[in-house]
Amino acid sequence: MDELIFAKEPEASRYTLHRGEDLVSVLDYRDDGRTVAMTRAYTVPPFRGHGYAGELVDRAVADLEADGDRTIRPVCWYVADWFTANPAHRGILASSSTTQRSAS
């Protein structure tokens, strides 16, 4: 099997995962300088069902954790589900102080 290649493409506001020469998954984001809103995780149809989106989210979260200067807002349902399945990484999530204030 070909090696997986992870790339951050800030000019396109996305992370990508390639298997060899093939683009297999994309994670789009918006970065406002404090928070990275992960807006869409997408796997190219022929490559679905192999865990590529999960691998891509895992590597993107690790990249942001290593930088240490941003929080993440999981706009995409897949990314939100990834954080539910990986609670050890929830410390990087942006707080929802607006929601907390309106609930009081």
C-alpha positions in Angstrom: 0.0 0.0 0.0 1.2 3.5 -0.8 2.3 5.8 2.0 -0.2 8.4 3.4 1.0 12.0 2.9 -0.6 14.7 5.1 -0.4 18.3 4.0 -1.5 21.7 5.4 -2.5 24.0 2.5 -3.1 27.4 4.2 -3.5 29.2 0.8 -6.5 26.9 0.1 -7.7 26.8 3.8 -7.5 23.0 3.9 -5.7 20.0 5.0 -5.2 17.1 2.6 -4.4 13.4 2.7 -2.9 11.6 -0.3 -2.2 7.9 -0.8 0.7 8.0 -3.1 -0.3 10.3 -6.0 -4.0 10.1 -5.2 -5.9 12.7 -3.2 -8.1 10.7 -0.9 -9.5 13.1 1.7 -9.8 16.9 2.3 -10.6 18.9 5.5 -11.7 22.5 4.8 -11.4 25.1 7.5 -11.7 28.8 8.3 -9.0 30.4 10.5 -9.7 33.7 12.2 -6.4 33.9 14.0 -7.8 32.4 17.2 -10.2 29.7 16.2 -10.1 27.2 13.3 -13.6 26.3 12.2 -13.4 22.9 10.6 -16.2 23.2 8.0 -16.1 20.1 5.8 -14.5 16.7 5.8 -14.7 14.9 2.5 -13.3 11.7 1.1 -13.2 11.1 -2.6 -15.8 8.4 -3.3 -13.5 5.6 -4.5 -11.6 5.8 -1.3 -14.5 5.9 1.2 -14.7 3.3 3.9 -11.0 3.1 4.7 -10.8 5.5 7.6 -9.1 8.3 5.6 -11.3 11.1 6.9 -10.7 10.0 10.5 -6.9 9.9 9.8 -7.0 13.3 8.3 -8.9 14.9 11.2 -6.5 13.1 13.6 -3.5 14.6 11.9 -5.0 18.1 11.6 -6.0 18.2 15.3 -2.4 17.0 16.2 -1.0 19.8 14.0 -3.1 22.4 15.7 -2.3 21.0 19.2 1.4 21.1 18.4 1.1 24.8 17.3 -0.8 25.5 20.5 -2.1 28.9 19.4 -5.6 28.1 18.1 -8.8 26.4 19.3 -11.1 24.3 17.1 -14.8 24.8 16.4 -16.1 21.6 14.8 -18.7 22.9 12.3 -18.7 19.7 10.2 -20.8 16.9 11.8 -18.0 14.4 11.0 -15.4 16.4 13.0 -17.9 16.8 15.9 -18.4 13.1 15.9 -14.6 12.6 15.8 -14.3 14.7 19.0 -17.0 12.6 20.6 -15.1 9.4 19.8 -11.7 11.0 20.9 -12.5 12.8 24.2 -8.8 13.2 25.1 -8.5 15.9 22.5 -11.5 18.0 23.7 -9.2 20.5 25.4 -8.5 22.2 22.1 -12.2 22.9 21.4 -13.3 26.5 21.5 -15.5 27.2 24.4 -19.1 28.0 23.7 -19.4 30.9 26.2 -22.3 32.4 24.2 -24.3 29.2 24.7 -23.3 29.0 28.3 -24.4 32.7 29.0 -27.8 32.2 27.3 -28.5 29.1 29.3 -28.1 30.9 32.6 
